[in-house]
Amino acid sequence: SDLIPGASITLQSEGLTNISISNDIDAMTQKVQDFVDAYNDAWDYLTEITKVSLNSNDEADTSKSGILVGNYGVNMLKSEMQLFMVKPAEGFEDGVEQYTLLKQLGLSIGDGGKLEFDTDVFQKEIQDNPESVVELFADNKAGTSSNNFIKYKSGMDTTNPGKYDVEVNFDASGNVTTARYKVKSEDTWYDFDVDGNILTALDGDGKGMALDAIWDGVSSQETSTVRVKMGKANEYYYKMRDVLSSTSGITKVLENNYEDIIKNIDKKIVKETARVKMEEDIMRRKFTSAEIAIQQANSQQQSLTSSIAQLPSGM
């Protein structure tokens, strides 16, 4: 069971045989196709609930338009979905990694925003460069350094993928005196916690990132570009985790907004119901007063008619 990693072999009899192990390309292709189908189903749903239908006068027909037409949260989610598909994998570098874009593996956005999947392209690439294809999908906080004397050890859930400038200073004995880092495109530096040769980021985007600093025996300073890589599958997982967060996700924000709207409508209904009841009571009192006045007038009329009838004739 431990002769070939990930495979077990059952021996049936003594003799010679050849064993061949290869990637199941059809199964891998189907996994990607399943993702594409699920993505497109979600896209169709979001498009349906935000669509605008116009009548013959080119006016919005609310009875046929989507229930969340114009909703900023849903539209933002659709934009995020498309951005995810077209942007390079985080921490990957063109010309260093074999692949940086899903488009290179046959995945692209077609008409209407839905995904298109060229299975021929995917299968050719995975046949030629299986490890690089898996890397683009599956890397999870894997790191590289441009300097062999500053080695990337690990990252944590708090470590954001991306590119970092690192600067390490040594004393004459080769001990690390200070070390700091910053995001490649920014200006703010953060100090590493130094424990011997182990450097740990305690703040900033790289929080939780651990490096190993090695003295070359001469230099008082070493610099490096450290890249923390996140494959597209894991990027999608973390993005959806944030979107669907029960405390701060877009869906929760939408839910809270509509709950607030419903509560406000309920309050208005209660207030309006009370106002209508008050108006009804006023109208009832007025109606009752009018009924009494009419009855009194009728009574007076009858009394007056009777009195007139009793007058002597000729008067």
C-alpha positions in Angstrom: 0.0 0.0 0.0 3.0 2.3 0.3 4.9 1.4 -2.8 3.3 4.2 -4.9 1.8 7.2 -3.1 -2.0 7.3 -3.6 -2.2 3.8 -5.0 -2.5 0.3 -3.6 -1.6 -2.9 -5.4 -3.0 -6.4 -4.8 -0.6 -9.3 -5.6 -2.3 -12.3 -7.1 0.5 -14.6 -8.0 4.3 -14.8 -8.5 5.6 -13.5 -11.8 6.3 -10.3 -13.8 3.9 -7.5 -14.8 3.9 -3.9 -15.9 1.9 -1.3 -13.9 0.9 2.0 -15.5 -0.7 4.9 -13.6 -2.1 8.0 -15.3 -4.4 10.9 -14.6 -8.1 10.3 -15.2 -8.4 13.3 -17.6 -12.1 12.6 -18.4 -13.0 12.7 -14.6 -11.0 15.9 -14.2 -12.8 17.4 -17.2 -16.2 16.4 -15.8 -15.3 18.1 -12.5 -14.6 21.4 -14.3 -17.8 21.0 -16.4 -19.8 20.5 -13.2 -18.4 23.8 -11.9 -19.3 25.6 -15.2 -22.8 24.2 -15.1 -23.3 25.3 -11.4 -21.8 28.7 -12.2 -24.2 29.2 -15.2 -27.2 28.1 -13.1 -26.4 30.7 -10.5 -25.8 33.3 -13.2 -29.2 32.5 -14.8 -30.9 32.8 -11.4 -29.3 36.2 -10.6 -30.1 37.5 -14.1 -33.7 36.4 -13.7 -34.3 38.2 -10.4 -32.6 41.4 -11.6 -34.0 41.6 -15.2 -36.0 44.6 -16.4 -39.1 44.0 -18.6 -40.5 47.0 -20.6 -44.0 47.4 -21.8 -45.0 48.8 -25.2 -44.3 52.3 -24.0 -40.7 51.4 -23.0 -41.7 51.7 -19.4 -40.7 49.2 -16.7 -43.3 46.5 -16.2 -43.0 45.6 -12.5 -45.3 42.6 -12.9 -42.8 41.0 -15.3 -39.4 42.4 -14.0 -37.2 40.6 -11.5 -38.1 40.8 -7.8 -34.6 42.3 -7.0 -34.3 44.5 -10.1 -31.6 47.2 -9.6 -30.5 45.7 -6.3 -26.9 46.9 -5.7 -25.9 43.8 -3.7 -26.9 41.3 -6.4 -25.4 43.4 -9.2 -22.2 43.6 -7.1 -22.2 39.8 -6.7 -22.5 39.3 -10.5 -19.6 41.7 -11.0 -17.5 39.7 -8.5 -18.3 36.5 -10.3 -17.1 37.8 -13.6 -14.0 39.4 -12.1 -13.1 36.1 -10.5 -13.2 34.4 -13.9 -11.0 36.8 -15.8 -8.4 38.0 -13.3 -5.0 36.2 -12.7 -4.7 33.8 -9.8 -3.5 35.7 -6.7 0.2 35.5 -6.1 0.9 33.9 -9.5 3.3 35.5 -11.9 3.2 35.4 -15.7 6.3 33.9 -17.1 7.1 32.1 -13.9 4.1 29.9 -13.4 2.9 27.9 -16.5 -0.7 29.3 -16.1 -2.1 32.3 -14.4 -5.5 32.6 -16.0 -8.5 30.2 -16.3 -8.8 31.3 -20.0 -5.5 29.4 -20.6 -7.3 26.2 -19.6 -10.3 26.8 -21.9 -12.6 28.7 -19.5 -14.0 32.1 -20.7 -17.0 34.3 -20.4 -19.3 34.2 -23.4 -22.4 36.2 -24.5 -24.7 37.1 -21.7 -22.0 36.6 -19.0 -22.2 32.8 -18.9 -19.2 30.6 -18.8 -18.0 28.7 -21.9 -15.7 25.6 -21.5 -13.5 24.4 -24.3 -12.8 20.8 -23.2 -10.3 20.2 -26.0 -8.1 23.0 -24.7 -8.4 21.8 -21.1 -7.6 18.2 -21.9 -4.6 19.1 -24.0 -3.2 21.3 -21.2 -3.7 18.8 -18.5 -2.2 16.1 -20.6 0.9 18.2 -21.3 1.3 20.0 -17.9 -0.8 18.2 -15.2 1.1 19.6 -12.2 0.8 23.2 -13.5 -3.0 22.8 -14.1 -3.5 21.4 -10.6 -1.4 24.2 -9.2 -3.6 26.9 -10.8 -6.7 25.3 -9.3 -5.5 23.9 -6.0 -2.6 26.0 -4.5 -3.6 27.2 -1.0 -1.2 29.7 0.6 1.8 28.0 -1.2 4.7 30.4 -1.2 7.9 31.2 -3.1 10.8 33.6 -2.5 13.1 35.3 -5.0 16.0 35.0 -2.6 17.3 31.6 -1.5 18.4 33.1 1.8 14.8 34.0 2.7 12.7 30.9 2.5 8.9 30.8 2.7 7.8 28.3 5.4 4.0 28.7 5.8 0.9 30.9 5.9 -2.2 30.9 8.0 -5.9 31.6 7.3 -5.1 35.3 8.1 -2.4 35.5 5.4 -3.7 37.2 2.3 -2.3 35.9 -1.0 -0.3 38.3 -3.0 3.2 39.7 -3.5 5.3 41.1 -0.6 8.6 42.9 -0.4 10.8 41.5 2.5 13.8 43.1 4.1 16.0 41.3 6.7 19.0 42.8 8.5 21.8 40.7 10.2 24.5 41.6 12.7 28.2 40.6 12.3 27.5 37.2 13.9 24.7 36.4 11.5 21.8 37.0 13.9 18.7 38.6 12.6 18.4 42.1 14.1 15.3 43.5 12.3 13.0 42.3 9.6 10.0 43.9 7.9 7.7 43.4 5.0 5.1 45.3 2.9 2.6 44.6 0.2 4.3 45.0 -3.1 2.2 47.9 -4.4 1.9 49.7 -1.1 4.1 51.9 1.2 3.3 50.7 4.7 5.9 48.4 6.3 5.2 45.9 9.1 7.8 44.4 11.4 8.3 40.7 11.7 8.4 39.0 15.1 12.0 37.5 15.2 12.7 34.2 16.9 16.2 33.2 15.9 16.0 32.8 12.2 12.2 32.4 12.1 10.3 35.5 11.1 6.5 35.7 11.7 4.2 38.5 10.5 1.9 39.6 13.3 0.1 42.4 11.5 -1.0 43.5 8.0 -2.1 41.5 5.0 0.7 39.0 5.6 -0.4 38.2 9.2 0.6 34.6 10.0 3.2 34.3 7.3 6.4 32.6 8.5 9.8 32.9 6.8 13.2 31.4 7.4 16.1 33.9 7.2 19.6 32.5 6.5 22.8 34.5 6.7 25.1 34.1 3.8 28.1 34.8 6.0 28.8 38.2 4.4 25.8 40.4 3.7 24.3 42.6 6.4 21.0 42.7 4.6 18.9 40.4 2.4 15.8 41.4 0.4 13.3 39.3 -1.4 10.0 39.3 -3.2 7.8 36.7 -1.5 4.7 35.4 -3.3 1.9 33.7 -1.5 -0.2 31.9 -4.1 -3.9 31.0 -4.0 -5.3 28.7 -6.7 -8.6 29.6 -8.3 -10.6 26.8 -6.7 -9.5 27.9 -3.2 -10.0 31.5 -4.1 -13.6 30.7 -5.1 -14.1 28.8 -1.9 -12.9 31.7 0.3 -14.9 34.3 -1.8 -18.1 32.3 -1.5 -17.4 31.8 2.2 -17.3 35.6 2.6 -20.3 36.2 0.4 -22.4 33.6 2.3 -21.1 34.6 5.8 -24.0 34.5 8.3 -22.6 37.7 9.9 -21.1 40.0 7.2 -21.7 38.4 3.8 -23.5 40.2 0.9 -26.4 37.8 1.3 -26.7 38.6 5.0 -26.5 42.3 4.3 -29.3 41.9 1.7 -31.3 39.9 4.2 -30.9 42.5 7.0 -31.8 45.3 4.6 -35.0 43.7 3.5 -35.9 42.7 7.1 -35.5 46.4 8.0 -37.7 47.4 5.1 -40.3 44.8 6.1 -40.2 46.1 9.7 -40.6 49.7 8.5 -43.5 48.7 6.3 -45.1 46.8 9.2 -44.8 49.9 11.4 -46.4 52.0 8.7 -49.2 49.5 8.4 -49.8 49.6 12.1 -49.6 53.4 12.1 -51.9 53.6 9.1 -54.3 51.1 10.6 -54.5 53.1 13.8 -55.1 56.3 11.7 -57.9 54.7 9.7 -59.5 53.4 12.9 -59.3 56.9 14.4 -60.9 58.3 11.2 -63.5 55.6 11.3 -64.3 56.4 14.9 -64.6 60.1 14.1 -66.8 59.3 11.1 -69.0 57.0 13.2 -69.4 59.8 15.8 -70.3 62.3 13.1 -72.7 59.8 11.6 -74.3 59.2 14.9 -74.6 62.9 15.6 -76.1 63.3 12.1 -78.6 60.5 12.8 -79.6 62.1 16.0 -80.0 65.5 14.4 -82.1 64.0 11.6 -84.3 62.2 14.1 -84.7 65.4 16.0 -85.6 67.3 12.8 -88.0 64.6 11.8 -89.6 64.8 15.2 -89.9 68.6 15.0 -91.3 68.3 11.5 -94.0 65.8 12.7 -94.8 68.0 15.6 -95.0 71.1 13.4 -97.2 69.2 10.9 -99.5 68.1 13.6 -99.8 71.6 15.0 -100.5 73.0 11.6 -103.2 70.4 11.1 -104.9 71.4 14.3 -105.2 75.1 13.3 -108.8 76.3 12.6 -109.6 76.3 8.9 -109.4 79.6 7.1 -106.4 80.7 9.0 
